[in-house]
């Protein structure tokens, strides 16, 4: 399946299937996590919510990216997540395909920095690494060993520090694009 994974834009009709997949992957208590609370009141960046369709399970994967502002200068960044792969489709490269496509689209839109909370060995496959402890914080508890970043532009993390918060302005490069789903 690795060579034939097609990542597609999320549509409004995918909403219930995305929510079902996220419940399967993370449980119904997922909304209490810091990364979920950070996304409340915001919408995903247009063009960066993707799914992999699968006739057997409807959706075998989903990913979204959300706008952030870091510190007093409001340095723009993205929050990757949630990324979910159906339990019956894990290990087939779906998550990596979604990340690669989403990160390529984010870079093409001009975004420079992506943050996430997740498993470092998995996300390191596409270049994520641990954020130095105390450099950036989130408005809630986060295991510093799981707080990761990826520079889409070299040096994007240089001089960045402070609290990350939801950025409600239209993200760079997204003017005129319609957002179809909230994951």
HELIX and SHEET records of a PDB file:
HELIX    1   1 UNK A    2  UNK A    4  5                                   3    
HELIX    2   2 UNK A   12  UNK A   14  5                                   3    
HELIX    3   3 UNK A   15  UNK A   26  1                                  12    
HELIX    4   4 UNK A   28  UNK A   32  5                                   5    
HELIX    5   5 UNK A   34  UNK A   39  1                                   6    
HELIX    6   6 UNK A   87  UNK A   89  5                                   3    
HELIX    7   7 UNK A   94  UNK A  108  1                                  15    
HELIX    8   8 UNK A  120  UNK A  123  1                                   4    
HELIX    9   9 UNK A  124  UNK A  126  5                                   3    
HELIX   10  10 UNK A  144  UNK A  146  5                                   3    
SHEET    1   A 4 UNK A   7  UNK A   9  0                                        
SHEET    2   A 4 UNK A  50  UNK A  54 -1                                        
SHEET    3   A 4 UNK A  58  UNK A  63 -1                                        
SHEET    4   A 4 UNK A  84  UNK A  85 -1                                        
SHEET    1   B 7 UNK A 129  UNK A 130  0                                        
SHEET    2   B 7 UNK A 147  UNK A 151 -1                                        
SHEET    3   B 7 UNK A 113  UNK A 117 -1                                        
SHEET    4   B 7 UNK A  75  UNK A  80  1                                        
SHEET    5   B 7 UNK A  65  UNK A  70 -1                                        
SHEET    6   B 7 UNK A 162  UNK A 166 -1                                        
SHEET    7   B 7 UNK A 136  UNK A 138  1                                        
END                                                                             
